[in-house]
Amino acid sequence: MVLSNIKKVAESKRVTIVSVAEEIEMSVANLHRCIRENKIEAGVLEKIAHVLDVPVSVFFDEIPIKNIGHTTSGNHSPITGDIEIDNCKSELEKSNMRISYLEQIIKDKDKIIELLSNKK
């Protein structure tokens, strides 16, 4: 994860970190700490993505921030085969990001289970 992307996406959408923190009901200081330490709960990250109107995958380094909020069309080579290859690569990248995201959720849940088990 690259939580510094939260700031980049917010800037590109002309949204302040303060307003993001308010929307997700988190203190600004805590949100800044999460970004600085590059640690955040999956549910909170989902809320941030919702507030910024972006997929969660943008908080992984595979996504170029410069393309957030802009639709691209006509950027492919006119050769149909290149378009199909680009589409396949794009789908593969999306799948890999989803896998990374799900792996992070599992790790977070494992930590919660461990913490709860230790309290007994």
C-alpha positions in Angstrom: 0.0 0.0 0.0 1.0 3.6 -0.6 -1.1 5.6 1.7 0.6 8.8 0.6 -1.6 8.4 -2.4 -4.5 9.6 -0.2 -3.0 13.1 -0.2 -2.2 13.0 -3.9 -5.8 11.8 -4.8 -7.3 14.4 -2.5 -5.2 17.2 -4.0 -6.1 16.0 -7.6 -9.8 16.2 -6.6 -9.4 19.5 -4.7 -10.4 17.9 -1.4 -8.7 18.6 1.8 -7.4 15.9 4.2 -9.4 17.7 6.9 -12.7 17.1 5.0 -11.7 13.5 4.3 -11.1 12.9 8.0 -14.4 14.6 8.9 -16.3 12.4 6.4 -14.9 9.2 7.7 -15.3 10.4 11.3 -11.5 10.2 12.1 -9.3 12.9 13.6 -7.1 14.7 11.2 -4.1 13.9 13.3 -5.0 10.2 13.2 -5.4 10.2 9.5 -2.1 11.9 9.0 -0.5 9.3 11.3 -2.0 6.5 9.3 -0.6 8.1 6.1 2.8 8.7 7.7 3.1 5.1 9.1 1.5 3.6 6.0 -0.9 1.6 8.2 -4.6 1.7 8.1 -7.6 -0.7 8.6 -9.1 -2.0 5.5 -12.6 -0.7 6.4 -11.2 2.8 6.9 -9.4 2.7 3.6 -12.7 1.7 1.9 -14.4 4.7 3.5 -11.6 7.0 2.2 -11.9 5.5 -1.3 -15.7 6.1 -1.1 -15.3 9.7 0.0 -12.8 10.4 -2.7 -14.9 8.5 -5.3 -12.1 6.2 -6.4 -11.5 2.5 -6.3 -9.5 1.2 -3.3 -6.9 0.0 -5.7 -5.6 3.6 -6.2 -3.9 3.3 -2.8 -1.6 0.7 -4.2 1.5 1.8 -6.0 0.5 0.2 -9.3 -2.0 3.0 -10.1 -0.6 6.2 -11.5 -2.2 9.1 -9.6 -2.1 11.4 -12.6 -4.9 9.5 -14.2 -7.3 9.8 -11.2 -10.5 11.6 -12.1 -9.8 11.6 -15.8 -11.1 9.2 -18.3 -8.8 8.2 -21.0 -9.8 7.1 -24.5 -8.0 6.7 -27.7 -4.6 6.1 -26.1 -4.2 2.7 -27.7 -2.4 1.9 -30.9 -4.7 1.7 -33.9 -3.8 -2.0 -34.2 -6.6 -4.2 -32.7 -4.1 -6.7 -31.3 -2.4 -4.0 -29.2 -5.7 -2.9 -27.8 -6.5 -6.5 -26.7 -3.1 -6.9 -25.2 -3.4 -3.6 -23.3 -6.9 -4.7 -22.1 -5.5 -8.0 -20.9 -2.6 -6.3 -19.1 -5.0 -3.8 -17.5 -7.3 -6.6 -16.3 -4.3 -8.6 -14.9 -3.1 -5.5 -13.1 -6.5 -4.9 -11.6 -6.7 -8.6 -10.5 -3.3 -8.4 -8.9 -4.3 -5.2 -7.0 -7.5 -6.9 -5.8 -5.5 -9.9 -4.6 -3.1 -7.6 -2.7 -6.0 -5.7 -1.2 -7.7 -9.0 -0.1 -4.4 -10.3 1.3 -4.1 -7.1 3.4 -7.7 -7.6 4.7 -6.9 -11.2 5.7 -3.7 -10.0 7.5 -5.8 -7.4 9.4 -8.4 -9.9 10.3 -5.7 -12.4 11.5 -4.3 -9.7 13.7 -7.7 -9.0 15.2 -8.2 -12.8 15.8 -4.8 -13.0 17.5 -5.6 -10.0 19.7 -8.9 -11.4 20.7 -7.4 -14.8 21.4 -4.8 -13.3 23.7 -7.5 -11.5 25.7 -9.1 -14.8 26.8 
